[in-house]
Amino acid sequence: MESVIRDCITEFIQKKNPITHHQRGFMSGRSCLTNLLEAIEAWANILDEGHGLDVIYLDYRKAFDTVPHGD
């Protein structure tokens, strides 16, 4: 049943395209790795053009450790 629902949702997404092309991780051919590669390519282009670049990394892992998971 899950695969039937997944296939229907995937078909809808492919036909209607309601999700931005920036969405990664859950779409075929759009992994977190391709997101990283596109970011590095964009950064390299910016630097090649002689512009400055600042990158900020956020780690939300610890934020979820403080959320109470009990009843």
C-alpha positions in Angstrom: 0.0 0.0 0.0 2.8 2.4 0.9 4.5 1.9 -2.5 1.2 2.6 -4.3 0.7 5.8 -2.4 4.3 6.8 -2.9 4.0 6.2 -6.7 0.9 8.3 -6.9 2.5 11.2 -5.0 5.6 11.0 -7.1 3.6 11.0 -10.3 1.6 14.0 -9.1 4.8 15.9 -8.2 6.4 15.1 -11.5 3.3 16.3 -13.5 2.3 19.3 -11.5 5.7 20.4 -10.3 4.5 22.0 -7.0 7.9 21.6 -5.4 10.7 24.1 -6.1 13.8 22.7 -7.8 15.8 23.7 -4.7 14.1 20.9 -2.7 16.6 18.1 -2.0 16.8 14.8 -0.3 13.4 13.3 -1.2 13.2 13.7 -4.9 14.8 11.3 -7.5 18.0 12.8 -8.8 18.1 15.5 -6.2 20.2 14.2 -3.4 22.0 16.2 -0.7 25.2 15.5 -2.6 23.9 17.2 -5.8 22.8 20.1 -3.6 26.4 20.4 -2.2 27.9 20.1 -5.7 25.6 22.9 -7.1 26.5 25.1 -4.1 30.3 24.6 -4.6 29.9 25.4 -8.3 28.0 28.6 -7.6 30.6 29.6 -5.0 33.4 28.9 -7.4 31.7 31.1 -10.1 31.3 33.9 -7.6 35.0 33.7 -6.6 36.0 33.4 -10.3 34.2 36.7 -11.0 36.3 38.4 -8.3 33.5 38.8 -5.8 33.7 38.0 -2.1 31.8 35.2 -0.5 30.7 34.4 3.1 29.2 31.1 4.0 27.5 30.3 7.3 27.0 26.8 8.4 24.2 26.0 10.9 24.0 22.7 12.9 20.5 22.1 14.2 21.4 18.6 15.6 21.7 19.8 19.2 18.4 21.8 18.9 16.5 18.5 18.6 18.2 17.0 21.7 16.5 19.6 23.9 13.0 18.8 22.6 11.0 16.6 25.1 10.1 13.4 23.3 8.0 11.9 26.1 4.3 12.3 26.8 
